[in-house]
Amino acid sequence: MSWGRVLRARHAVARPHWRDELPALVGEGAEAGGKLLAIGLRRSYGDSGLNPDGAVIDMSGLDRAVAFDPETRILRAEAGISLDALLAILVPRGFFLPVTPGTRFVTLGGAVANDVHGKNHHRAGTIGRWVRRLGLLRSDGTAVELGADDNTGLFAATIGGLGLTGLIAWVEIEAMPIASAMMEVETIPFASLDAFFPLAEESDGGFDYTVAWIDCLAAGGALGRGLFSRARHAATGPLAPRKQRRGSSLPFDLPGIALNQLTVSAFNELYYRNGRRKAGRTAMPYEPFFYPLDRIAGWNRMYGRRGLYQYQSVVPPDAAHDATTAMLRAISASGQGSFLAVLKTFGETPSPGMLSFPRSGTTLALDFANRGASTLALMERLDAIVREAGGRLYPAKDGRVPAAMFRAGYPNWQAFARHVDPGFSSSFWRRVSQ
Amino acid sequence: MKVIILGATSAIAEATARLYAGEGAELLLVARQPERLAAIAADLRLRGAARVETALRDLADDGDVAEAFVGFIAALGGIDHVLLAYGVLGDQKAAERDPATARASLRINFTTAAAWALVAAEALERQGHGSLVVLGSAAGDRGRRVNFVYGAAKAGLATLVEGVAHRFANSGPRAVIVKPGPVITPMTEGFANRKGLMWASPETVAAVVRRAADRGGPVVYAPWFWRWIMLAIRLLPTPIFNRLNI
C-alpha cells in the first residue's frame, strides 16, 4: 500500500537482511512475470513504489552504516538505512544530511531513487548532487559501482530513477558539517501570494533553509496568505544526542467526514493567526523544524479509509507568479483545500538525474483527501495550469498523472528509458511509459 | 559496560546490540559468518559503541566451550552482560520423521545453548556480578503440534535458566529467560501474513531483552501479554486444547 493509501496492491515480497542475499533475489525477481521493484519505508504517496503482480524486494532490512570518514565527510551505508538512523550517526559527530526531505523515515536508497530535495534546495540542490558513489545490482547479474564520473548515463538515470535502473544496494553521500543541533528559525507572516515572492527572493540569499506554509482556502485579497519560515543551523549550541521519544500516533483511520471544508478552513485560520502571533526569531532543535509530521506516526490515516492524494508541481520562474495564483484560485474555488500546502522557490542548481523533479522555479505541494471524481477533476484543472506554464509533477507523490503530462514535463524520459533495467518495473512506470 | 552476544547475527540480537551501542557499550559479537559479522560490527561502531570485537565461532560446536568463553572474556577485558540469542526454528514435520533432524534441532537449541549458558553462569558467579539473558520462546510453554520439537528445546533451556537464576538468588549475578511470541525475523520468513498484534518487531523484543538485563525476571515475556496468553493456553483442558489448531 502506498503512503497516500489510495493505491493498494498485493505483492510477492522478499525481505533480505544481508548483502550476500541480494544477487540471488534480483535474479529470481527479475525473472518473475511482473518483474521486480525495490521498496523501502514506503513513504511514496502514489504508485512509484508499487509493483502489483510482480516481485518486490523490501530493502528496510539492509539498514547498516558501513563507514564514515570525518575528513572526507563521506558516509557509506546500505540502501535500506533510514535518514533517521543516519542523523543519529551524523549529528553527534557534528555533521548533517546535505539535503533532507520533510520526513526522516525514508531510506537512503529511496531518497536517491527519488532525488529528494529539501528546504535548502536554493543552496544545496537535490540529494543526488551529494551522492559520491553507489552500488547497483542489475538483473543481468552484474554489480556496478557508479559515481558522477560515469559517462554511460547510468548514474544520471539512477539518481531520481525511481528504482527502475536496478537495485541500489549501497550509497556513499557527502555529509555537511554543522556546529550545533539547534536551528535559528524566523517566521514571517505574509498577507497574500504577492508578498511571498519578494520574501523568498530576499531570504534565499541569507538563509540555508526557506519554505512557506500557505492557507490554500483563503480567497480574494487574502489568496495565498501564509507563514514564511527561514532558518539556518545555529553557530553555537549542543550536538546533544537526540531524544528518541516519538510523539503520538494515529493507530486507526479517522472517519472521512473528519476533514471537511469547515474543519480545514478553521484549522488554517487558527494556524495562520497563531503563526502571526508567534512570528519572529526562535531557536529550536532540528527535528521539529525539519520533521513536524514525524511526531505523529501514521498521520496519513487522518484522511480516512479512502486515503489522500499528494500533488506537487514545479513551474518555471517566469510563470511562477501567474501559475501559482491560478492554482490557488482553482483550489480555493473548489473548497478542497488541505492544511499541508507548502510553497518553495527552487534554486538554479541543475538536478543531476534524468528524471529528477526539481528545476528552477516555484514548487507547490498540496494534499487532498480522496473524494473521488471531484478530487480528480480538481487535479486535472491543476494539471492544465502546470502544463501551460511548462511545469511538471513529482512522481514520488503521484498516483494519477496522465502519461502525456508526464512526458511533456520530463523531456528526457526516452533517454532515461534506455537505462531502465529490463528486469525492473513499477505501476508508475507502466502507466507513464506504455 | 561490556557485553558478549552469542549469535550476534540474529535479528533480535542485532536490534539489542544497537540499543547497547547507543549507550556506548563495549561489545563482543560471536557468530559464524565472517562477512555478516563484519557488517554488523561496522554498523554498531558508527551507532555509538565504544568498541566492537568479533569472534568467529559456530556456536553449535560445543567442544571446548569453557576455554572459548574464557577467550571471549579476555578479548573484551571483562563482562557485565551476556546475551545468548542463537537458535533455529527447524522443520517440525521433518523432525517428526527423521530422528537425525530432531537431534540436530535439539542440539542447537538446547544442548549447546545450555553449555554456553552454564559456562557464562560460572563466569558471572565467580566475579559476583553481571547478567545472563537467554532467548527462549513462548513455544516452550506447552507442546503444540506445529512446533513441539523446537518448543521442547526452548522449554528445556527455560528450565535451565530458571535454575541458574535460582542458583544466583541472594547473590550478585542475575539470569533471565526472555520468551518472545512470534517475531518478524528471517527465522519466521515464509509464514503467511506476519501482521497484527500477535507479531512483534525485533526492535520491540530487543527493548524487552535490554531491560531484562537490568531488572525483572527470571521469566520475561516479549511483549508482556504473552505471559497471560500462554498461561491461558497452559490451563486449557486437554479436550479443548486438542480441538484447537494452534
Interface residues (C-beta under 8 A of the other chain):
Chain A: R15 H17 W18 R19 D20 R64 A65 V66 A67 F68 E78 A85 A88 I89 P92 P241
Chain B: A11 G22 E35 R36 A39 I40 A42 D43 L46 R47 G48 P186 E189
